[in-house]
Amino acid sequence: MVCVLVGLAAMPDAMVPLALKAGVMDRWGVSPSAAHWFVAASLAGAFIAVPCLRRLQTFLGPGRLVAVAALINGLALVALWSPIGFGAAICVRVVEGMADLLSLAVLLGLLEAGSRNRAGRRFGPAGLALMLGLAIGAALGGATASSIGSGVFLIGASMCLLLSLAAAGWSGPLSAIGRRQLRVVEAMARSGQRRSLWPALVFAFGDRAIGAVVSVTATLYLVDELNRSSRNVGAAVGISLAILALGAWPAGVLADRIGAIPVRVVSVVGYAGAFAAIAAAPWMTMTSVLLVLVVLGVAGAGLYPTTLMVAARAGGGSLDMGGVHATGSLGYLVGILGAGMMLTGEAGVAQYQAVLLLFATGYVLLNVPAVVAGANGP
């Protein structure tokens, strides 16, 4: 039940990057750098929402909070579709980011309600649901963006409405899971099993930073710079995310057997290598690009489940998951702004390639200390 809601919450997120060309750049006549700022604006809202998370969940309960947040998210997407200016759209994106964090943080926090030895069997399916939701969203966005432009935001709004209705209908069961999750957290605190949260924060930061470049910069690189079809690129990104999603569940099961950190190491190395290979797209056919994205999906299957498993060791529930999501949003912001600043002016192929290679190298280096701490430290 929780994983279904996670998947619904993820679908609108993947649509915005595929709509940047037709729904943002062409609509408002802004540059690729400004399009990156448009995406980044929602991430500021995530930080605003974190301090309010625990109080709102206590006041409304998990089910009602998710329902209200999803409704606000949907209304924000309708506002983005309406005839407003680019400055107003940036402000709306901040509100959308607040609502998005509240929904996902509460839902992921509920998944701590269970045995720590079977955490991968909960967070693996959650990763599957989230990535499958992103894959469906990317495929829909890529298929419709060129023809309906800003109408993509209405499709996202309809998904938010569905999430709101489902969360409201399941409010009772979600509250029961929330009570069980609180008992698990209290038991962990009494037994001294709580671990440091910072490795999970670093993992989330790095994953989202490079993910930003994959979903936004690499997409613009293929569609805007190399003139590849947005439909084909959207389908390729969707296939990659679908493979990543389908692999998340078995990756979680494997992490239960051999540990989250070994799975994490293999995933990071493979993901960074495939990501760097996208830089060679000018000399590839679309089929070759698709194969690279397939490898990216296979390698990245273990990233999200292992991040959530390491975060769950801290035993902070939705607040910790909100922190992970917000730190991931910070990583996404750094990725968006870093890539955007490198693409100022008349961005060419060489600039896009430099962004891809620098982020791939930085991603590997960032993961090293967190992997060591996650394997050895408290």
N, C-alpha and C positions, 0 to 999 in steps of 0.2 A: 504494500500500500504506500509506504513512504517513498519507495523507489519510483513508483509511477508518478508521484507528485514531483519528485526531483527531475524526472525526464520532461514533464510538462513545463517546469520552471526554466529549463535550459533552452527550449526551442527558440524563443524570441531572440536570445542573445546572439545566436549564430547568423541571424538574418541581417543585422545591421551592417557588418563588414561587406557582405555581398551587395548591399544597396548603396554603398558609398559612391560608386561611379554615377549611377542614374538617379538615385534618390537624394544625394547630397551635393556632389561636385557639379553635376550638370544642372540640378535644380536651382542652387544658389550661386553658381558660378564661382566656387571657391577652389583653392589649390589643393594638391595632395596633402600638404602640410596641415592646412586647415581641416581637412577631412580627418586627419589623425586627432586633432584637438576635439572634434565632434565626438569621436569614440571615447576619448579620455575623460570627457566631462562627466559621464555617468560614474566613473570610478571615484570621483571626489565625493559623490553622495554616499558611497559605501563607508567612508571614514566617519561621516556625520552620523550614520545609523548605528555604528557599533556601541557607543556609550548608552544608547537607549534600548539596546536589545533585551537585556535581562529584565528591565522594568516593564517593558511592553509585553514580554512573554508571560510574566507573572500576572499582569493585569488582564490580558485578553485570553491567555491560554494558547498553546501552539497552533491548534486548528484555526481559531478565529484570527490569530495574527497573520498566518499565511494567507488566509482568505482576503483580509483587508489589504495586505501588502500587494497581492496579485491584482486586486481591483485597481489600486492606485497605479500600478505599473501599466495596466491596460489603458487607463485614462491618459497616462503620459504618452503612450504610443499613438493614441488617437490625436492628441495635440500635435505630435510631430507630423502627422499626416495632413493636418489642417494648414491653411495658408498663413503661416507665421514667418517671421524673419529668422535669419541665421542666429542672431544674438539670442532671441527668445528660445530657439531650439536648444541652444547650449544650456540654458537654465532648466528647461524641461528634462534634459538628459541627466542633470544632477538629481532631480526628484526620482527619476526612473532608477538610478543607481542605488538610492536609498531603499526603495521597495524591493529591488532584486536581492540585495544582501539579506534583508530581513527574511525573505522566503527561504532562500537556500540555507542560511545559517541555522534556522530553526529545524528544518527538515534533516540536515546532516547531523545536528546535535542529537536528535532522537535515536540515531543509529548506534549510539554508545550503549543503549539499553540491551546488554547481552554479555556473553562470556568473552573475555579478552582473548582467549585461545581460538575463538572462532570469529575474530574481528574481520578477517579477510573475506569471510563468507557473507558479511553484511556490507562492507564497504566496496567489495568487488562488484556486486550487483548495483550498488549506488553509482559506481563509476560507469558501469554499463549503461544505466538509465540516463545519466547525465550526458555521456558522450553520444549515445544514440539520439537523444534529444537535439544535441548540437548538430549531428549529422543530418537529421531530418530538416532542421532549420536552415542549414547551409544549402541543402539540395533545393528546398523551396525558394530560398532567397535567390540562388543562382538561376533557377528556372523562370522566375517571375520578374526579377529586378529590371531587366532590359525593356520589358513591355509595360509594366505598371509603375515603375519608379517608386515614388513615395508610398504607393499603395501597399508595399511590403510591410509598412508599419501597421496597417490595419490587420494583416494576417497575424502579426505578432500580438496585437491587442486581443484578437479572438482567442488565441491560446492562453493568454493571461486570464481572460474571463472563464475559460474552462477550468483552469487551475483554481481560481477563486471558488467556483461552484463545488468542485470536488473536495477542496479543503474544508469548506463549510459543511458539506454533507458528512465528512469523516471526522468532524470536530471531536466527538466523544472518544473514538478509538485513539486518536492522536493524543488526547489529554492523558489517557491511560498509559500510553507508551512513554509520555513525558514524565509521569510519576515514577515509572519503573527506571527510567534513565537517571533520575535524581537519586534513587536508592543505590544504583551502581556507583555513582560518583561519590556518595557518602561512604560506601564500603571501601573504595579505593583510597580515600583520604585516611580512613582509620587504619588500614593495613600498611600504609606507607608505600603503595605501589605507584604513586603518581610520578611521572617523569617530566623532564624539561620540554617545554613547548617550542623553543626556538629552532631546533632542526626542522620541524614541520613548517614553521614560518618561512625559513630559508627555501625549503623545497617549493612551497607554494609561490613564493616570490619569483624564483627562477623559472618554474614551469609556466607561470602566466606571462612573464616577460617575453620568453621565446615564443609562447603561444600567440602573443599579440603580433609579433612579427610574422608568424605563420599565417594568421587569419586576416591581417590587414595589409601589412607591407608586401608579403609574398603574393597576396591576391592582386594588389595594385600592380605589382611587378609583372605578373603574368597577363593581366587584363589590360592595363593602361599603357605599360611600357612596351610589352612584347606583342600586344594586339591579339592575344588569344581570346577565344570566345568566352564570355562570362558564363554561358550555359555549360560549356565543357569544363571550365575551371571550377564552377560551383559543384558540378557532378564529381569531379576528381577529389575536391576537398571533402565532399560528403562521403565518398567511398572510403577515404582515409580515416575520417572520424568514425565511420561505421565499423571498420576493422578495429580501430582503437577501442571502441565501445565493446565489441564482442569479445575482445581479449581481456577486458578489465576483470571480468568474473573469474576466469581461470587464473589470471595473475594474482587475484586476491586469495584464491585457494592455495596456490603455490606459495604465496607469502606466509600463509598459516603453517605450511610444512617446513620451509627452509628459512623463514625470516623475511621481514620487509626490506631490510637493507640490501641483501644480495640481489633481490629482484630489482631494487631501485638502481643499483650500480649498472646492471646490464641494460636497463631501460634508458638511462641517461646517455650512455655511450652510443647506443644504437640510434637514439632520437637525434642527438647532436650531429652525428655523421650524416644521416639522411637529410636533415635540415640544411647542412652546409652544401649538400649536393644540388639543392634547388638553384644555387647560384649559377650552375652550368646550364640552366634552362634555354638560353639562346641557341645552344648547339644540340638541343634535344628535340625530338618529336613530342607531340602531346602524349603519345603512348608511353614514352620514356619518363616524362614528367609524372604521369599517373603511377608508374612503377615505383618511382622515388617516394611518392606520397603513400603508396601502399606500405613500403618499408617503414616510413615514418609512423604510420598507424600501428603496425605490428610492434615496433620498438617502444612506442609510447604507451602501450596498454598498461604497463605496470606503474606509471607515474602517479596517477590520481589515487588509486587504492592505497599505495604505500604512504603517500602524504597523509591521507586520512587516518591510516592505522597508527602512524607515529603521533599524530595530533591527539588521537583518542587516548594514548597513554598518559596524557596530561590530566585527563579526567575533568575537564572544565565544561563539558556539554556544549550547548549552543553558543556560549560566550567564546569558548576556544575556537569553535568552528567559524564563528563570526570573525574572530581575529585572523584565522587562516584565510578566510575569504577576503577580508580587507587587505591583508598583506599581499595576497595574490593580486588584488586590485591595484595595490601600489606597484607590484611588479609589472602588471599590465600597463599602468600609467607610464612607468619608466621605459618600458618597451615601446609604447606608442610615441612618447615625446622624444626619446632618444632616436628612434628611427625617423620621426618627423623632422627633427633638427638636422639630421644628416641628409635629408632630402629637400632642403630648402632650395629655392631657385628652380632652375631647369634641371630636374633630376634626370640622370641618364642611366644606362645599363650598369656602368662601372660603380655608380653610387649605390644602386640597389644591391649589387654583389658584395660591396664592402659591408653594408648593413648585415647581410645574411652571414657572412664569414665571421665578423666581429662578435655577433650575438651567439653564434655556435660555440666559439672559443670561450667567451665569458660564461656561458651556461655551464660548461664542464668545470671550469675553475671554481665557480660559485658553489657547486654541489660537493666539492671535496671536503671542506671542513664540516659541513652538516652531516655528511655520510659518516665521517669518523666519530663525531659526537653522538649520532644516533646509534652507532654500533657499540660504543664503549661507555658513554656518559650516562648519568642518571637523568 
